[in-house]
Amino acid sequence: MPHSARPPRPSASEQLRQLLGEPWPFPGRPPKHDLSSWTVTDDWPQDVPVTEAEIDVFERWFGDLFDELFGPQS
């Protein structure tokens, strides 16, 4: 009995079209992303207050990564 070939899977663009109901990329002019015209302003204070609870959250979520980067806590 001959094996029937599966139809090819739809491409990512075809899947997006099915999901969105519109062609991808969207028609029209793309947004401007000229980074040379961007301005970055640092208006944070010199010292940023951090609570003990915030430190605990970071240590719990990123403790393994921090240990890997900076060594275990003494």
C-alpha positions in Angstrom: 0.0 0.0 0.0 1.6 3.3 -1.1 2.3 5.9 1.6 0.5 9.1 1.1 2.6 12.2 1.4 1.6 14.7 4.1 0.8 18.2 2.9 3.6 20.7 3.7 3.2 22.5 7.0 2.2 26.2 6.6 5.0 28.7 6.9 5.2 31.2 9.8 3.7 33.9 7.6 0.9 31.7 6.6 0.2 30.7 10.2 0.2 34.4 11.1 -2.3 35.2 8.3 -4.6 32.4 9.6 -4.3 33.7 13.2 -4.6 37.4 12.5 -6.9 37.3 9.4 -4.5 39.7 7.7 -1.4 39.3 5.7 2.0 39.6 7.4 3.8 41.8 7.3 1.0 44.3 7.7 0.4 46.5 4.7 1.6 50.1 5.0 4.6 52.0 6.0 6.9 50.3 8.6 7.5 52.3 11.9 10.6 54.4 12.0 13.3 52.8 14.1 16.2 55.1 13.4 18.1 54.8 16.7 20.4 57.7 15.9 17.5 60.1 16.6 16.7 58.5 20.0 17.6 60.3 23.2 18.3 58.4 26.4 17.9 60.5 29.6 19.0 59.2 33.0 16.9 61.2 35.5 17.1 58.6 38.4 18.5 59.8 41.7 22.1 58.9 42.5 20.9 56.4 45.2 17.8 54.4 44.5 16.1 53.2 47.6 15.5 49.4 47.7 13.5 47.6 50.4 14.6 44.3 52.1 11.5 42.6 50.5 12.7 43.6 47.0 16.2 42.3 47.7 14.6 39.0 49.0 12.6 38.6 45.8 15.7 39.2 43.6 17.8 36.7 45.7 15.1 34.1 45.5 14.5 34.4 41.7 18.1 35.1 40.6 20.1 33.6 43.5 21.6 30.8 41.4 22.6 33.2 38.6 24.1 35.7 41.1 26.1 32.8 42.7 27.3 31.8 39.3 28.3 35.4 38.4 29.6 36.7 41.7 30.3 33.5 43.7 28.4 32.2 46.7 27.4 34.5 49.5 29.8 34.5 52.4 
